[in-house]
C-alpha cells in the first residue's frame, strides 16, 4: 500500500469527519467518536458508556481504520490503481464499510477498468438513514475528483 494513497485518504477522512473527542450519534444514529470511529452497531444507544478520548487516541484509531479499509480494498479490487484512485476508494470503504464496497456496482466498475464511470457512481452513495446529506454529497464529489485526477 502506498504511503501517498494512505496520506490522501487520511486527509479526506479528517476533513469530512472532523474530530470529536466526545462520543456522538452519527447521521444514521450509530455511536461514533474521534474521526468517525464506529463504536457500536446499536442505533441511538446510550453514549455515556463511551468516555472522552484525546487527540492521540483519535489519530491512532483513524490509522487503524484506514489500514483496515486499505486491506479490504486490496482484497476486493485486486487491480492496479493510481494513488488518487486508491485514496478515494479507501475513504469510501472507511466511511461506508467494506461490505458496501464489496456489494457495489462501484467495485465492478473499478475491477473492469471503467474508471470514467466511477465519479458518477460515487454520487449514488450520499444517503444516511434514508436521508440525502449535503456533507456526503460534498464528500463523494471530492472522492470522485481525487479519483478522476489520478
C-alpha positions as a Markdown table, in Angstrom:
| # | Residue | x | y | z |
|---|---|---|---|---|
| 1 | Unk | 0.0 | 0.0 | 0.0 |
| 2 | Unk | 1.3 | 3.4 | -1.0 |
| 3 | Unk | 2.0 | 5.8 | 1.8 |
| 4 | Unk | 0.8 | 8.6 | -0.5 |
| 5 | Unk | -2.5 | 6.9 | -1.0 |
| 6 | Unk | -3.0 | 6.5 | 2.8 |
| 7 | Unk | -2.0 | 10.1 | 3.4 |
| 8 | Unk | -4.5 | 11.3 | 0.8 |
| 9 | Unk | -7.2 | 9.1 | 2.3 |
| 10 | Unk | -6.3 | 10.3 | 5.8 |
| 11 | Unk | -6.7 | 13.9 | 4.7 |
| 12 | Unk | -10.1 | 13.2 | 3.1 |
| 13 | Unk | -11.3 | 11.4 | 6.3 |
| 14 | Unk | -10.1 | 14.1 | 8.6 |
| 15 | Unk | -11.7 | 16.9 | 6.5 |
| 16 | Unk | -15.1 | 15.2 | 6.2 |
| 17 | Unk | -15.3 | 13.5 | 9.6 |
| 18 | Unk | -13.9 | 16.3 | 11.8 |
| 19 | Unk | -12.5 | 15.5 | 15.2 |
| 20 | Unk | -15.0 | 14.8 | 18.0 |
| 21 | Unk | -13.4 | 13.7 | 21.3 |
| 22 | Unk | -16.7 | 13.0 | 22.9 |
| 23 | Unk | -19.0 | 10.2 | 21.6 |
| 24 | Unk | -21.9 | 11.3 | 19.4 |
| 25 | Unk | -24.5 | 9.7 | 17.2 |
| 26 | Unk | -23.7 | 9.8 | 13.5 |
| 27 | Unk | -26.3 | 10.7 | 10.9 |
| 28 | Unk | -27.5 | 7.1 | 10.9 |
| 29 | Unk | -27.7 | 7.0 | 14.7 |
| 30 | Unk | -24.6 | 4.9 | 15.5 |
| 31 | Unk | -22.3 | 5.8 | 18.4 |
| 32 | Unk | -19.2 | 7.4 | 16.9 |
| 33 | Unk | -16.1 | 9.2 | 18.1 |
| 34 | Unk | -12.7 | 10.6 | 17.0 |
| 35 | Unk | -12.5 | 10.8 | 13.2 |
| 36 | Unk | -15.6 | 8.8 | 12.6 |
| 37 | Unk | -14.8 | 5.6 | 14.5 |
| 38 | Unk | -17.9 | 3.4 | 14.8 |
| 39 | Unk | -18.1 | 2.4 | 18.5 |
| 40 | Unk | -21.1 | 0.1 | 18.4 |
| 41 | Unk | -23.7 | -1.2 | 15.9 |
| 42 | Unk | -26.7 | -0.3 | 18.0 |
| 43 | Unk | -28.6 | 2.8 | 16.9 |
| 44 | Unk | -29.2 | 5.7 | 19.3 |
| 45 | Unk | -27.7 | 3.8 | 22.3 |
| 46 | Unk | -26.5 | 5.4 | 25.5 |
| 47 | Unk | -23.4 | 7.4 | 24.8 |
| 48 | Unk | -22.4 | 7.8 | 28.5 |
| 49 | Unk | -20.6 | 4.4 | 28.4 |
| 50 | Unk | -18.0 | 5.8 | 26.0 |
| 51 | Unk | -15.5 | 8.0 | 27.8 |
| 52 | Unk | -13.9 | 11.0 | 26.1 |
| 53 | Unk | -10.7 | 10.4 | 24.2 |
| 54 | Unk | -7.7 | 12.5 | 23.4 |
| 55 | Unk | -6.4 | 13.5 | 20.0 |
| 56 | Unk | -3.6 | 10.9 | 20.1 |
| 57 | Unk | -6.2 | 8.1 | 20.5 |
| 58 | Unk | -8.3 | 9.6 | 17.7 |
| 59 | Unk | -5.2 | 9.6 | 15.4 |
| 60 | Unk | -4.4 | 6.0 | 16.3 |
| 61 | Unk | -7.9 | 4.9 | 15.7 |
| 62 | Unk | -8.0 | 6.6 | 12.3 |
| 63 | Unk | -4.7 | 5.0 | 11.3 |
| 64 | Unk | -6.1 | 1.6 | 12.3 |
| 65 | Unk | -9.4 | 2.1 | 10.5 |
| 66 | Unk | -7.8 | 3.4 | 7.3 |
| 67 | Unk | -5.4 | 0.4 | 7.3 |
| 68 | Unk | -8.4 | -1.9 | 7.6 |
| 69 | Unk | -10.1 | -0.1 | 4.7 |
| 70 | Unk | -6.9 | -0.3 | 2.6 |
| 71 | Unk | -6.6 | -4.0 | 3.2 |
| 72 | Unk | -10.2 | -4.5 | 2.3 |
| 73 | Unk | -9.8 | -2.5 | -0.9 |
| 74 | Unk | -6.7 | -4.5 | -1.9 |
| 75 | Unk | -8.7 | -7.8 | -1.4 |
| 76 | Unk | -11.9 | -6.6 | -3.1 |
| 77 | Unk | -10.3 | -4.7 | -6.0 |
| 78 | Unk | -7.0 | -6.5 | -6.8 |
| 79 | Unk | -6.3 | -4.3 | -9.9 |
| 80 | Unk | -3.6 | -1.7 | -10.5 |
| 81 | Unk | -4.7 | 1.7 | -9.2 |
| 82 | Unk | -3.1 | 5.1 | -9.1 |
| 83 | Unk | -2.6 | 6.7 | -5.6 |
| 84 | Unk | -5.5 | 9.1 | -6.0 |
| 85 | Unk | -7.9 | 6.3 | -7.1 |
| 86 | Unk | -6.8 | 4.1 | -4.2 |
| 87 | Unk | -7.1 | 7.1 | -1.7 |
| 88 | Unk | -10.7 | 7.8 | -2.9 |
| 89 | Unk | -11.7 | 4.2 | -2.6 |
| 90 | Unk | -10.1 | 3.8 | 0.8 |
| 91 | Unk | -12.0 | 6.8 | 2.1 |
| 92 | Unk | -15.2 | 5.3 | 0.6 |
| 93 | Unk | -14.6 | 2.0 | 2.4 |
| 94 | Unk | -13.7 | 3.7 | 5.6 |
| 95 | Unk | -16.8 | 5.8 | 5.5 |
| 96 | Unk | -19.3 | 3.2 | 4.3 |
| 97 | Unk | -17.7 | -0.1 | 5.2 |
| 98 | Unk | -16.0 | -2.8 | 3.1 |
| 99 | Unk | -19.3 | -4.7 | 2.9 |
| 100 | Unk | -20.9 | -1.8 | 0.9 |
| 101 | Unk | -17.9 | -1.7 | -1.4 |
| 102 | Unk | -18.0 | -5.4 | -1.9 |
| 103 | Unk | -21.6 | -5.5 | -2.9 |
| 104 | Unk | -21.5 | -2.4 | -5.1 |
| 105 | Unk | -21.5 | -1.6 | -8.8 |
| 106 | Unk | -18.7 | 0.7 | -8.0 |
| 107 | Unk | -16.4 | -2.3 | -7.2 |
| 108 | Unk | -17.3 | -3.9 | -10.5 |
| 109 | Unk | -16.5 | -0.7 | -12.4 |
| 110 | Unk | -13.1 | -0.5 | -10.8 |
| 111 | Unk | -12.3 | -4.1 | -11.5 |
| 112 | Unk | -13.5 | -3.8 | -15.1 |
| 113 | Unk | -11.4 | -0.7 | -15.6 |
| 114 | Unk | -14.4 | 1.6 | -16.2 |
| 115 | Unk | -12.7 | 4.4 | -14.4 |
| 116 | Unk | -14.5 | 7.2 | -16.1 |
| 117 | Unk | -17.8 | 6.0 | -14.6 |
| 118 | Unk | -16.5 | 5.8 | -11.0 |
| 119 | Unk | -17.1 | 9.5 | -10.1 |
| 120 | Unk | -20.8 | 9.4 | -11.1 |
| 121 | Unk | -21.2 | 6.1 | -9.3 |
| 122 | Unk | -19.8 | 7.5 | -6.1 |
| 123 | Unk | -22.5 | 10.1 | -6.2 |
| 124 | Unk | -25.1 | 7.4 | -5.6 |
| 125 | Unk | -23.8 | 6.9 | -2.1 |
| 126 | Unk | -25.0 | 10.2 | -0.5 |
| 127 | Unk | -27.7 | 8.9 | 1.9 |
| 128 | Unk | -27.5 | 8.1 | 5.6 |
| 129 | Unk | -30.5 | 6.8 | 7.5 |
| 130 | Unk | -32.6 | 7.2 | 4.3 |
| 131 | Unk | -31.8 | 10.9 | 4.1 |
| 132 | Unk | -29.6 | 12.7 | 1.4 |
| 133 | Unk | -26.9 | 14.6 | 3.3 |
| 134 | Unk | -25.1 | 17.6 | 1.9 |
| 135 | Unk | -21.9 | 16.5 | 3.7 |
| 136 | Unk | -22.0 | 13.1 | 1.9 |
| 137 | Unk | -22.7 | 14.9 | -1.4 |
| 138 | Unk | -19.5 | 17.0 | -0.9 |
| 139 | Unk | -17.5 | 14.0 | 0.3 |
| 140 | Unk | -18.5 | 11.8 | -2.7 |
| 141 | Unk | -17.8 | 14.7 | -5.1 |
| 142 | Unk | -14.4 | 15.2 | -3.7 |
| 143 | Unk | -13.6 | 11.5 | -3.8 |
| 144 | Unk | -14.7 | 11.5 | -7.4 |
| 145 | Unk | -12.4 | 14.4 | -8.2 |
| 146 | Unk | -9.5 | 12.7 | -6.4 |
| 147 | Unk | -10.2 | 9.5 | -8.3 |
| 148 | Unk | -10.5 | 11.2 | -11.7 |
| 149 | Unk | -7.4 | 13.3 | -11.2 |
| 150 | Unk | -5.2 | 10.2 | -10.7 |
